[in-house]
Amino acid sequence: MINDNDYFYMQQAIELAKLGRFTTSPNPNVGCVIVKDNHIIGKGYHQKAGLPHAEVYALQMAGNNAKDATAYVTLEPCSHFGRTPPCADALIKSQIKRVVIAMQDPNPNVSGNGIKRLRDAGIEVVVGVLDRQAETLNQGFLKRMRTGLPYVQLKLATSLDGKVAMASGESKWITSSTARQDVQQFRAQASCILSTRMTVQTDNASLTVRHAELPDDIKQVYSAEKIRQPIRVIIDGQNQLTGDENVFKQLGKIWVVRKQAIPINKPNSHLIVESSPKNNIDLVHLMTILGQKGINSVWVEAGAKLAGALIEQNLVDELIIYYAPKLLGHNAKDMCILPNLHNLSMAPNFRFESVVMVGEDLRVILKRI
């Protein structure tokens, strides 16, 4: 049975889980709070794959006081041996009396087994407290577990009339420096950044997280060394990347996607051969490959062609659009190309999730319906 305190303490666990959003991939963000006599006696969050899970940190802090206490966990405790032992067993061993879980883990290695193990040990288990908030903690991980595909966020920086560059190609800068800094925290949370050969070469892009541009509250918690650089995934269907581009000079891994097994001779470069029979890169197949490689979330920064193709193939879960208070005119370049859209009934539908001012620009987040 759920009581009033359960919502309060689960919210504390959710706030703890958020601290791992820059470091845990490919694992989920999980927080745990242990409460006894209405006092928090233990708390923890999962920090990085291979390190202890949230429950372990909370139990270590609680010590022997964990006996007969209540544990609040944002995701079902694991019941299998991975890099670390099962958290369900650790909770049982501590003689916890009650476990409140925000949501069941869809990971087939867990998926109800952790809950069953706890109940079989005589522990009271409550599931579903603040489950919607817990869902938003791990949109990428949860989608990958349920579908095999990563969660895709498409970022666009555009004028009020939906243009991303002048006809000449000039695009620096449509949006303000504040908006560009805001992008950094989204990049930092992504498993990978997806782009194209054209964008990498035309914009001389590095596609890295710039620690100096992260918000101050994030920098206070995470040093530059602790911030995980997302993998850069660059589509190069015509084998035109040379390895001399700026992106290869940055820290972090780069996965080059080609139709042929022609690698780039750079130590940080890895080749993905997309071997579908299509002439162009099969984006659905590519997303499947990324999911198989443990990629939870994909942050897309690319041109209008890839943006349109992803939208057209229903691969975009979330649009993040920065609108600058400018008009570029009808000759300027559009933010996405949708050549097969012939009537209104075919128009992709999204719903507004949030609309906020970022400096002098407007950031609109929309989710696919």
Phi, psi and omega in degrees: 000137179276135174245171186299324181293336184300321181293319181297311184286329176294325177297324177295321179293323179294318178297323177295318181301325181298336181294342181265004190293344179261356191227342193276337186310135011271005178281161177282163173276124182222137175236153180218137175231135177248129188234137176218130181053042178062028174231138176283120181249353178200144177205154180187166176216154178286130187255324186195145177303131182100338176269166181303153178279171186303318183298324182294314178299317181294320179292322178298319180291322182286327181061218182293342179291349180295338180302128179069012178271178176246132177254133176250120185231136185283343179216143181315129178301140183290153183236011185233160175274117172244237172285340180229160179292164181297132179288330178301319179294322179296321179293319178297315181298327182284351181066033170304142182269327188214139177233123178254124186241132180292314182205154176287146180275122179284354176304122183301340176285346181241281171032064176095341182292324178294318178297314180298318181298318179296315181294321178297335179274005178087011180272135175289129181235129176242131183237138173111016179273118183057043183293328179294317177296322179294326179298318182290341178295330191221049183301320181290309180302315183294319179294318180297320179293325184276327188236344186086355182251149176283165176275126188250123175248122179256118180262133178227138175244117192219163172279175179298331180265022171073031181250144184248352179194155173290166180302330179286347184101351180298127182217357182260116350239136176284312180265168185281167177297329179296318178295320180293327175291323179299326179300329185300322181288332174288316176303316185295335181271346184281149173287322178211159174248123181259131178212190182232163176304318181300313180296316181299318183279319183291317184266358184053043190284146173257327176058040178248167172274122179263105187304322183298337183262001176287153177303150184301322182295331177283316181297331179292332181267324186240121172286168179300327181289331183276338180288124181281127175280122178299151174293133174270123179249113187246121177279123182221069186295337181255012176057047184257351175289142183255339187097352179268356183293157183303325184299329181280351181266001183261162175291151176105166184276149175231127175253119180262126183259118180225165176275340182239153182279064179246100184282164172256130187278070175227139185298333181264009184257135177232141183262131169250120178263114179268103195260022177292158183288353180294151178293317179270168176297127177281108187291325177296317178295321178298316179297324177296317178299315180298319177299319179295333179272009176085017178279116180277318186222141182241124176257119187257123171231102186204185182278183186295329183292309179293320179304312180295319181296319179295318178294315183298327181267015176057036180262350182269120177272331187212130172260133175237106188245127174259116180261122175269146180283059182225157171239127183256349175091166189288342179277348181289168186275137182287157183283338175206153181248121180234077188292339184261013180267106188250340179211165188298327182294342180270354185295130175298139183250135175230163174240147180288127178259317177202151177222115182221153173280134174235100188063231179268001182256171179244126176256121180245126176249126180233145179244147182293138177273000000 
